[in-house]
Amino acid sequence: MDGAIETYSGWGRAHFATGPVAHPRTVREVDPGKPAFGNRRSYGDAPLNHGRAATDMTALDRIVAFDPVSGLLTVEAGATLGDLLRIYAPRGWKPAVVPGTGFATVGGAIGMDVHGKNYRDGAFGDHVTAITLLTPAGEREITPNSGAIWKATVGGLGQTGVITRATLQLAPCPGTAMLVTERRARDWKEHLEMLGSDAPYIVGWIDATATGAALGRGIVEEGQIVRGITPKAKAARTIPIDAPHMALNPAVVQAFNAAYYARVPKAGRSSVRTLETFFFPLDKIHDWNRLYGKRGFHQFQCVVPLDQADVLKQMLEKIAAAGVASPLAVLKRLGPGNGNFMSFPMEGWTLAVDMPNRPQVKPLARELERMTFEAGGRIYLAKDALAKGSSIRAMYPHHADWLDEVTKADPDGLYATDMVRRLELRS
Ligand SMILES: Cc1cc2nc3c(=O)[nH]c(=O)nc-3n(C[C@H](O)[C@H](O)[C@H](O)COP(=O)(O)OP(=O)(O)OC[C@H]3O[C@@H](n4cnc5c(N)ncnc54)[C@H](O)[C@@H]3O)c2cc1C
């Protein structure tokens, strides 16, 4: 099963790593002694294992059982959330929480305890009712009543074993289309107010190049699932080559962002989209990361408590001043955390910003990391490739509980990945 040496990279393409990758096609073929990864949609080094072995779980994507009355679905860990949405929405069900890419697998969504645009519904792990974990000691089924091993597994970076299957409580899905209302937010204050609306799905795009009175301006999108309408699906497009280094220079980004902001009329507008277009807007542009050129990019994402929103404003000022703002900057609310030891979501505001990989980004990221910590917030490990281990361990107050459980489950450190080593999460 061990394939030839392959090259694989984190989504941000700032990291490249090689190692023998196994591609099991059945659960029996899974080697329990190697770290698992899904579609490697984490931007940093969480799903990388430089020079060491790893298991690609994506071929394990079978539906094991589905109850159309309760919406309980047991599925192999390599199934993608996009496929589950496409299969089950026409039957009245959907994954309760999906991130901004449908390429995320069930295993990866558990490993990062991903969040979506519906903050009132919590994180992905809040809707998982059972997980099958494989370790060299054997197979084990865990549930939310299993105590510390559950809390260490959900959001636990794959360090307690290979997730081969999970049972998900799907959420009712009243239709297959999304009624989307877009409105301009003229500044920071208005943006935060609009993100507090009671729409079921809500997300803010921020013009990260805006400064002064316009800082924080953007477009707030509210979504509501509707039935009886079938919007046309748009064909996927591909970025065929790595864009030249200068393609995303500050002047281009500023012009693009101004046009993007102005395309929504002052009075706002409504349209109907497919669920995929609303939930996974970038998935229709294959290889969009090539827009950042060969050097790739970094994404910085943090969450800070509700009363610390101004810190995010200061971060945007620093990003604009460093000339590394890109068209991709997102502001969302997050609901209360779920107590899983390394789970990212906590009640607050989360800001995610892509930055082309230029020399000024590393010191800037350090500064943003410091500001996050001082505000009582935390950095999202699915997006990180630059943080310091000491900060991460301090930002995640249950790190020691996680480490205890991980050490019990994997005493030989078989599942350690590049991220775990870089951040010294297991030492
Ligand atoms: C365009 C885009 C938008 C995004 N938007 C969001 C968002 O809105 N919200 C959000 O929360 N995240 C978001 N993300 C991040 C993404 O959802 C997470 O990184 C997710 O973990 C990716 O899933 P994956 O299957 O590719 O996992 P990978 O990146 O391959 O792995 C993630 C982690 O899970 C572990 N893992 C994976 N599979 C298994 C398994 N079977 N058993 C044990 N461990 C496993 C890996 O070791 C790794 O630590 C986005 C990413 C992209 C590219």
The ligand as a Tripos MOL2 file, in Angstrom:
@<TRIPOS>MOLECULE
LIG
   53    58     1     0     0
SMALL
NO_CHARGES

@<TRIPOS>ATOM
      1 C1        -11.0620   27.6180    0.9780 C.3       1 LIG1
      2 C2        -11.0410   27.1290    2.4010 C.ar      1 LIG1
      3 C3        -11.9980   27.6020    3.2770 C.ar      1 LIG1
      4 C4        -11.9990   27.1660    4.6130 C.ar      1 LIG1
      5 N1        -12.9660   27.6530    5.4490 N.ar      1 LIG1
      6 C5        -13.0300   27.2070    6.7260 C.ar      1 LIG1
      7 C6        -14.0750   27.6290    7.6040 C.ar      1 LIG1
      8 O1        -14.9390   28.4220    7.2250 O.2       1 LIG1
      9 N2        -14.0900   27.1270    8.8600 N.ar      1 LIG1
     10 C7        -13.1580   26.2240    9.2950 C.ar      1 LIG1
     11 O2        -13.2350   25.7860   10.4490 O.2       1 LIG1
     12 N3        -12.1510   25.8040    8.4990 N.ar      1 LIG1
     13 C8        -12.0760   26.2810    7.2260 C.ar      1 LIG1
     14 N4        -11.0780   25.8300    6.3890 N.ar      1 LIG1
     15 C9        -10.0950   24.8750    6.9230 C.3       1 LIG1
     16 C10       -10.5430   23.4200    6.6870 C.3       1 LIG1
     17 O3        -11.9260   23.2430    6.8820 O.3       1 LIG1
     18 C11        -9.8110   22.5140    7.6840 C.3       1 LIG1
     19 O4         -8.4320   22.6830    7.5150 O.3       1 LIG1
     20 C12       -10.1540   21.0160    7.5220 C.3       1 LIG1
     21 O5         -9.4910   20.3080    8.5390 O.3       1 LIG1
     22 C13        -9.7250   20.4780    6.1630 C.3       1 LIG1
     23 O6        -10.1480   19.1480    6.0410 O.3       1 LIG1
     24 P1         -9.1940   18.0620    5.3650 P.3       1 LIG1
     25 O7         -9.9900   16.8250    5.1780 O.co2     1 LIG1
     26 O8         -8.5360   18.6380    4.1570 O.co2     1 LIG1
     27 O9         -8.1620   17.8350    6.5450 O.3       1 LIG1
     28 P2         -6.5550   17.8810    6.5140 P.3       1 LIG1
     29 O10        -6.1330   19.2810    6.2880 O.co2     1 LIG1
     30 O11        -6.0260   16.8390    5.6100 O.co2     1 LIG1
     31 O12        -6.2440   17.4710    8.0310 O.3       1 LIG1
     32 C14        -6.6040   18.3100    9.1070 C.3       1 LIG1
     33 C15        -6.2080   17.6660   10.4310 C.3       1 LIG1
     34 O13        -7.0330   16.5480   10.6970 O.3       1 LIG1
     35 C16        -6.2540   15.3610   10.8200 C.3       1 LIG1
     36 N5         -6.9910   14.3030   10.1240 N.ar      1 LIG1
     37 C17        -7.5210   14.3310    8.8920 C.ar      1 LIG1
     38 N6         -8.1430   13.1760    8.6180 N.ar      1 LIG1
     39 C18        -7.9990   12.3900    9.7030 C.ar      1 LIG1
     40 C19        -8.4280   11.0850   10.0350 C.ar      1 LIG1
     41 N7         -9.1410   10.3270    9.2130 N.pl3     1 LIG1
     42 N8         -8.0720   10.5890   11.2450 N.ar      1 LIG1
     43 C20        -7.3640   11.3290   12.1250 C.ar      1 LIG1
     44 N9         -6.9530   12.5820   11.8650 N.ar      1 LIG1
     45 C21        -7.2700   13.0960   10.6680 C.ar      1 LIG1
     46 C22        -4.9200   15.6780   10.1530 C.3       1 LIG1
     47 O14        -3.8650   14.9300   10.7230 O.3       1 LIG1
     48 C23        -4.7730   17.1580   10.4510 C.3       1 LIG1
     49 O15        -4.2490   17.3590   11.7290 O.3       1 LIG1
     50 C24       -11.0300   26.2360    5.0660 C.ar      1 LIG1
     51 C25       -10.0570   25.7680    4.1720 C.ar      1 LIG1
     52 C26       -10.0670   26.1960    2.8420 C.ar      1 LIG1
     53 C27        -9.0300   25.6760    1.8920 C.3       1 LIG1
@<TRIPOS>BOND
     1     1     2 1
     2     2     3 ar
     3     2    52 ar
     4     3     4 ar
     5     4     5 ar
     6     4    50 ar
     7     5     6 ar
     8     6     7 ar
     9     6    13 1
    10     7     8 2
    11     7     9 ar
    12     9    10 ar
    13    10    11 2
    14    10    12 ar
    15    12    13 ar
    16    13    14 ar
    17    14    15 1
    18    14    50 ar
    19    15    16 1
    20    16    17 1
    21    16    18 1
    22    18    19 1
    23    18    20 1
    24    20    21 1
    25    20    22 1
    26    22    23 1
    27    23    24 1
    28    24    25 2
    29    24    26 1
    30    24    27 1
    31    27    28 1
    32    28    29 2
    33    28    30 1
    34    28    31 1
    35    31    32 1
    36    32    33 1
    37    33    34 1
    38    33    48 1
    39    34    35 1
    40    35    36 1
    41    35    46 1
    42    36    37 ar
    43    36    45 ar
    44    37    38 ar
    45    38    39 ar
    46    39    40 ar
    47    39    45 ar
    48    40    41 1
    49    40    42 ar
    50    42    43 ar
    51    43    44 ar
    52    44    45 ar
    53    46    47 1
    54    46    48 1
    55    48    49 1
    56    50    51 ar
    57    51    52 ar
    58    52    53 1
@<TRIPOS>SUBSTRUCTURE
     1 LIG1         1 GROUP 0 **** ****
